[in-house]
Amino acid sequence: MGLSVGIVGLPNVGKSTTFNALTKAQNAQSENYPFCTIEPNKAVVPVPDFRLKELAEIVSPEKIQNSTIDFVDIAGLVKGASRGEGLGNKFLSNIRDVEVILHMVRCFDDGNITHVEGDINPLRDIEIIEGELIFSDMEQLDRKIEKLTRDAKMQKDAKSKLELAKELREHLDEIKPVATFTKKDDEIFIELDRELRFLSNKEIIYGANTDEDGLLEDNNYVKILQEYAKESGFEVIKLCAKIEEELIGLEDDEANEFLEELGIKESGLEQIIKSAYTKLGLISYFTAGVKEVRSWTIKKGWTAPKSASVIHNDFEKGFIRAEVISYDDFIKFKGDQGSKDAGKMRLEGKEYIVQDGDVMHFRFNV
């Protein structure tokens, strides 16, 4: 199951630098001028999970396979992007394909790094970007309303769709994001969002790009952003792109020691992935054998057959039952056999709801 995070923001706020740091790959050009990124850079990044290493120490597999997350570095947006300024329409279309937006906001002063708006102002920067997302949604919705207006003359169900679309358009007219529309639970809206993939309805994480001092102690820019995010119901993750870059190439133990010396518990990557998983309601289960120990990403609340489908569709179609051991029991009793002997292996059927950390073996027949 794929998870895609799009990194957006004004030009020159540290998006590509952050992308390089987060993906541990210097494959996104990072320069001190706007629009150095034109095509979206993409990278598939393994999801950090300490449990895989613990499982592998017991099973001794040939390989370890993490779940993955796609990071997409989308070129800098500017005021007027929805009207095509700075190739904005092209860049906005790239955002439609991601599930979560990591909105990078510059929260540090540095006279050597230019800012497209001339000075540092996190709230102004957010207003520009999120305004452009709303304007783009307006254009999408206007085209849909035109079509529904024609269809409503012949199709009864088009009338109700048209009414809701017009209500949503009035909401957007007030420069309010789709995310705050009061009828988001309506089946008609859900269908409309599935088709148009509204930009201003996507989950947002704010990445406060600070200098090293701001990372250790919140500066005024960070405090302003945190207060705004709290009122809006969003999360702020502080990053220092420069420090994240210094982590590139370090072994895990070295990276952890480096972070500890700075008084930091987790890297920006780990914080972003955890937040994205939470926002999208995702969890992981494991398969553990001599060939591989592997993490699989699923939606929280999925049944065993549905969860098995991420391995192969045939697993869902021919599902018989699942052998399940909790992660804690697997570690405590040193694997499959120890867990069986301790009575900790369960046979679960089609109605079982998979839990985060379950170690599973599926029995199926096709």
Secondary structure, DSSP 4 states (H G I P E B T S, - for coil): ---EEEEE-STTSSHHHHHHHHHT---S---SSTT---SPEEEEEEPP-HHHHHHHHHH--SEEE--EEEEEEPPPP-TTGGGTGGGHHHHHHHHTT-SEEEEEEE-S--TTS--TTSS--HHHHHHHHHHHHHHHHHHHHHHHHHHHHHHTTT-HHHHHHHHHHHHHHHHHHTT--GGG-TTTTSHHHHHHHHHH--GGGSEEEEEEE--HHHHHS--HHHHHHHHHHHHHT-EEEEE-HHHHHHTTT--HHHHHHHHHHHT-SS-HHHHHHHHHHHHHTEEEEEEE-SSEEEEEEEETT-BHHHHHTTT-HHHHHTEEEEEEE-HHHHHHTTSHHHHHHTT--EEE-TTPBP-TT-EEEEEE--
